[in-house]
Amino acid sequence: MKPKQHSRVGLLGKGKTGGQALALLRARGDQVTVFDSTHPLRPEALKDLAALVVFVPGPVFLPSLPMLLDAGIPVVCGATGFT
């Protein structure tokens, strides 16, 4: 049996839902880089990630969208509050 390979995953937002996602990702052994107001998302930080998980309000997410599209990595987004 092949050993499980762990991923390097980014997490944008570590509030209520993001905190739960962080715990689950770490529990399965993934290496998680957390981005928030003290450690902002930057294009160079996305280069080594297998994916980015996002749990922030829509107005916080939208400015990051062009950077995420340019990075070309899979994004799982749970943003709310769009109008």
C-alpha positions in Angstrom: 0.0 0.0 0.0 1.3 3.4 -1.0 1.8 5.8 2.0 -0.5 8.8 2.1 1.0 12.0 0.6 0.2 15.2 2.6 -0.5 18.4 0.8 0.7 22.0 1.3 -2.5 23.9 1.7 -3.2 27.6 2.2 -6.1 28.9 4.4 -7.4 32.4 4.0 -9.4 33.3 7.1 -9.2 31.6 10.4 -12.5 32.6 12.0 -15.3 30.2 13.1 -15.4 28.1 9.9 -11.8 28.7 8.9 -10.7 27.6 12.3 -12.6 24.3 11.9 -11.0 23.8 8.4 -7.6 24.5 9.9 -8.1 21.8 12.6 -9.3 19.3 10.0 -6.4 19.9 7.6 -3.8 19.6 10.4 -5.5 16.5 11.7 -5.1 14.8 8.3 -1.4 15.8 8.3 -1.5 18.6 5.7 1.0 21.4 6.0 -1.1 24.6 6.3 -0.1 28.1 5.7 -2.6 30.6 7.3 -3.2 33.9 5.7 -5.0 36.7 7.6 -4.7 40.4 8.5 -1.3 39.8 10.1 0.0 37.4 7.4 -1.6 38.7 4.2 -2.0 36.7 1.0 0.8 37.4 -1.5 1.4 36.0 -5.0 4.8 34.5 -4.1 3.2 32.6 -1.2 0.8 30.8 -3.5 3.5 29.2 -5.7 4.1 26.2 -3.5 0.5 25.5 -2.5 -1.5 22.6 -3.8 -4.7 24.5 -3.1 -6.2 27.4 -1.1 -9.2 27.2 1.2 -11.1 30.5 1.7 -13.5 31.4 4.5 -13.8 35.2 4.6 -16.7 37.6 3.8 -17.2 38.4 0.1 -15.9 41.9 0.4 -12.7 40.6 1.8 -12.4 37.8 -0.8 -13.1 39.9 -4.0 -9.8 41.9 -4.0 -7.9 38.6 -3.8 -9.7 37.1 -6.8 -7.4 38.4 -9.6 -4.3 37.2 -7.7 -5.9 33.7 -7.2 -6.8 33.5 -10.9 -3.3 34.4 -11.9 -1.8 31.7 -9.5 -3.8 29.0 -11.2 -4.2 26.8 -8.1 -7.5 25.2 -7.0 -9.5 27.4 -4.6 -12.3 26.1 -2.3 -14.3 29.2 -1.3 -16.9 29.5 1.4 -17.2 33.3 1.2 -20.6 34.8 2.0 -22.1 38.3 2.0 -22.1 39.1 -1.7 -24.6 41.7 -2.9 
